């Protein structure tokens, strides 16, 4: 075999290896490809979400209707313009006409746009008015935005008294941090506690926030409402089909903005009643007697769970903090034997840290005890729930 033939053979072999490599890569990608997420985003989605409420369906109809009107105006205006340019061009001997103050033209370009605007405004106004009508709700839920999770409080209707926090599932955050997330359909949309509502019931959503502006958005419901600190806003939806529906915070709210998913689970009336009963049993089981005297070993175990679920996302599991987030390891407030100082920070927040009044007295005492005795903070101090009760007064 000549030198030239040898080189050609090696080049072809390398080319074949590259082709096989790309083929294997494409096959692997195909095997790991994500699928459309029912109630959430679809692969390569270019249109609005399939509607699950009457309002969302009306919004899609308005969107399409106005798009067709704009397309018709575009075709009519540019069609006439290009026809005139082509048909009456100078090369064919046409001369420009000279006319001024045509009453017919003035009337036409005033009346026609007015009619078009009215045609678009009437149905749009009807939908906007319906979107704002939150009266006669079967269920009222307060949604509170936190950096960076959602708080749900069932205020009125079946399930009244249930409260929970909804956070991104830790496994999805770990996938994101790794830089090589797995191909899962609900990537960064899985939460620990979804919002559960009954089908075909009007649900009023009251939004607010504890720190910065957030926005509660579920596209399939046609709902997007800002959650503003110090203000109360409201919206509503009535899901007409059962299933899982997803959304995200739609207002840039800080470095964890991408990790504030929304998961709404719509179930039948029977399933909802069963869920409510189960949740109330859980709340009764978790209810702690604030007058109970705890041992430090038990509070440390409880406090570690509370810390990992609520505090570790900012202060880190090693308590070192990050950037503007102050460390708890070696913190003067944490090390102080004046327990009330740390309890007040936990209850009311400070320097960008949110208030944690939604945690019960035992949970506050447990996390305070945990931070006082973890990492290098070996104080041996014990914070009892009764001290938190006194701080709330």
N, C-alpha and C positions, 0 to 999 in steps of 0.2 A: 504494500500500500504506500503510495507516494505521500510526501509531507503535506501536500495540498489536500489530498483526499482525507488524510488523518485529521487535519484541522477541521475540514468540513464535517466529518463524522462526529468529532467532539462538540462542534457548535450545535449540530442537530440534536445530539444527546442532551446537551445542556438545555436546549429549547424544549425538548420533551419533558425534562425534569421540571422546568419552570411551569409548563402547561399542566403537568400532573399536580404540582403544588397548588396552583391557582384553582384547579378543579376540586381538589380536596378541601381547600379553604371555602369555596363556594358551597360545596356539599355540606360542610360543617355549619356554615351560616344558614343554609336552608333548613337544616335539621334543628337549629336553635332559633329559627325565626319566631317572632312574637305574633300573636293573633289579635284580631279585633277584640276589644274588651266590652262586652255588653254593658250598656249604661255608662260607658266611658269613652275614651278616645279610640278611634279605629286606625289601623295601619294606613299611612299615607292619606289621612283624612283631609279633604279639601272643602267639605260642606259643613253645615251646622249639624249638631248632634240630632239623632232621631228623637222626636219629642215624647215625653212621658206625661205631660200635662197639657191642658187646653191652651193655657197661655203660651207655652213653648210652640205649640202648633200654629197659633195665631201669629207669633213672631216670625216663624219661617214663612208663612203665607205673605206677610207684609214685606219681608225681605225679597222674596221672589217677585211679587207684584211690582215693587218699586224698581227692581232690577230690570224687569221687562219694560217698564215705562221709560227708564233712562236709556235703555237700549234702543227703544223706538225713537226717542228724541235724537239720539246720536245718529241713527241711520237716516232719519228725515233731514236733519240739518246738514250733515256732511254729504248726503246723497245729492241734495239740491246744490250744494256748493261745488262739488266735484263735477256734477253734470253741467253746471253753468260755466265752469272753467274750461271744460273740454268742448262743449258745444259752441260756445261763443268766444273762442280764442281768437287772438289777433291774426294768426296765420291764415284763418279762413275769411278774413276781411271784415270781421265784426268790429263795430265801433262802440266805445263805452257810452251808455245812455246817461243823460243828465236829467235828474228829477229831484225835487225837494218837497218836504212836508206833505207826504202822501197820507191822507186821513185814513184810508183803508189799511195801509201798512201799520200805522200807529195803533189803530184799534185791534188789529190782528195780533200784534206782538205784545199787547197788553192783556187782552181777553184770554187768549189761548194759554199762556203761562199761569194766569189766575185759575183757570179751570183745572189745569194739571195739578197745581198746588192743593186745591180743594179736594180733588180726587184722591190725592195722597194723604192729606191731613185728616179727613173724616175717619177712615178705618184705623189710622195710627192713634188718633185721640181716643177712640173707643177701647183699644187694647191697653193704652197707658192708664186710662181711668180704671179699667178692670184690674191691672197690676197693682194699683194702689189701694184697692178695696180689701182691707184686712178684717172687715167685720164678720160676725157670726162664725168664728173659727171653732172647729171641734177640738183643737189642741193648740196650746201656746207654749213655745219653747224659746228660752233665752239662749242666744249664741254669743259667747264671749271670746274674743280673739286675744291670745297671749303670744308672746315671743317664746316658743313657736309651736303652738298647739291650740285646739279649740275646746272650750268648755260648754257643756250642754246642761241646761237646767229646765226640767219639765215643770212649767209654772201652773198650767191649767188644763183640765181635761184628764182623761185616763192616763195614769202614769205620773200624776202630780206628786212632786217631792223627789223624783229621781234626779240625780245629778251625777255627772261624770266628766272626765277629761278624755279627749281623743287625740292621740299622738301617732306619729309615723311609726310603723313597726320597726324595731331595732335592726332586724335582719336586712331590711331594705336600705337603712342608713349605712350599715356596714358594707353592703354591695356598692353603694355610691362612693364611700370613702376609699374603697379598694381601687377604683379607677377601671375595674373590669367587671361591670355588673352582669349578672346572668340574664338570659333572655326570658323574662317573665312578663306575662300580659299586663299585670297590675303594678309594674315597677314604679316605686315612689308614691303609690296610691293606697297601699295596705295600711290599715290603722288597727290599733288595739281595741278601741271601743267605737264601733260605728253608731251613727244616729239611727234609731229604729222608729219608724212611723207606720201607721196603718194605711192601707190602700183606700182610695176614694173618700178620704177625710181631709177637710180643709185644715192645713197646718199653718199657723201664724208664727213667723220667725221674728224675734226681737233681737237686734244686733247691737253690741257695744264692744268695747275693748278696754284692756287694763293698762296698756302701755303706748302703742303707736296705732296708726290707722291700718286696719286689715280690711279684707273684703270677702264675704262668704258667697261663693259662686258655685252653682250646680247647673251646667249648660242644658242638660236634658229636661230640667224643670223650668228653664227660662228665667232663672233667678240669679241676680247679682246685687248684693246690698253691702255698702260700706259699713264697717264696724269702727266707730270713732270713740276714743276715750272721752268720757264725760257727756256723751250724747247717746240717745236711744233712737234707733231707726227701726222700721219694720217692713216686712214683705210677707208673701205667703205663696204656698203651692198646694196643689191637690193632685197627687200622683194617681194616674188612672191605670197603672199596671204595676204588678209586683216585680221585684228584682233588686239588683244592686246598682246604684247610680253614684257617679264620682264627680268630684270637682276639686278645686284648689283655691288657696288664697289668691285673690286677683289684685292685690295692692302691695307694692314693694315695701316690705316691712322689716328688712334687716338681713343679716347674712344667712339666716336659716329660712328665708322666704320660700325657697323651693321645697322645703320639707314640712309644709302645712297642708296635707291632703284632706279632702272631705269625702267621707263614705256614708251614703244614706241607704239604709236597707228598708225597702218597702215590703211589708208582709200583710197577710190577710188579717181580718179583725180577730179571728180566733188565735192566730199565732201571736199577734200583738198583745192580747190579754194574757197569754201564757208568759210572754217575755216580761211584761210588767210585773206579774206575780213573782217570777223568778228574781227580778232585780230588787224588788222590795224585800224578799227574803235575804238576799245578799247584803242589802243595806242594814237590815236588822242584825244580821250576824256580825257585820263589821262595826256596828255601833259600839263605841267604847265608853265606858263609864269614866268620866274625867276625874272622878274622886279616887279612882283606883291607884294604889301605890305600886309602881313598877320596879322590877329589878333591872339593874343596868344591862345585864346580859340579854334580857328579852327586848329592851328598848333598842339595843344595838342591832339586833336582827331585824326588827321592824324598821328602824331608821335607815338601814342600808337599802331596803326595798324602796322606801319613799324617795331616798336620794337618787337612786339610779333611774327611777321613773320620772322624776321631775327636775332634778338639779344638775345631773351629770352632763346633760347636753350643753350647758354653758360652762359650768365650773370644772368639767371633766371628772372622770372617775378617780383620778389621783389627786383631785382637789387643787390643782395648780392654776386653774383659770387659763385664759387665753386672750391676748390683745387687751381690750378695755375691760374684760371680765376679771374682777379681782380674785386672787387665790383665796381659798378657805384654809389651806394648809399654812399655818403660821399666822392667820389673821388675828389681829388684836381683839376684835369683837367676839370671835369664836373662842379665843383663849380666856377671855375675861370671866371672872367668877360672878359678874353681874349678869345673870341670865336674862334679865328683862331687856337688855340692849339687843341681844341677838333675836329674841322673840319678837320684838317690835319690828325689826328688819324683815323677818319672815312674814309677819302679818301685814305690814304696810308697804314693803318694798323700799328701795333706796338706790339712787344713782343708776337708774335704768333697770334695776331688778324688779320684776313684777311682784305684786302682793300675792300671798298664798292663803288668803282667808278661806278659800274653798276646802283646804285640808282641815280635818278635824283636830281637836285639841291634842289627842294622843299622837297623831301623825306629826304635828308640829314639834311636840316634845321629843318624839323619837328621832327626827332628823337633826334636831339641835344636839341631842345627846350623841348621835352618830358622828357629827362633824367635830364635836369637842373631844372625841376619843379615837379618831382615825388619823392615818398617815403619821405625821410627827406630833399631832395634837393629843398627847397622852395626858389629858388633864385629870381623868378620873371623875369628872363632874357628871352629875345626873340631873336632867331637867324633867320634872314631873308635869303631867297634863294639867294639874291644878294651877301651876304657874301660868300656863297659857290662858286658862279660863280667867284668871285675874287680869291678864294683859288685854283681853278683849273688852273689858268693862270700861 
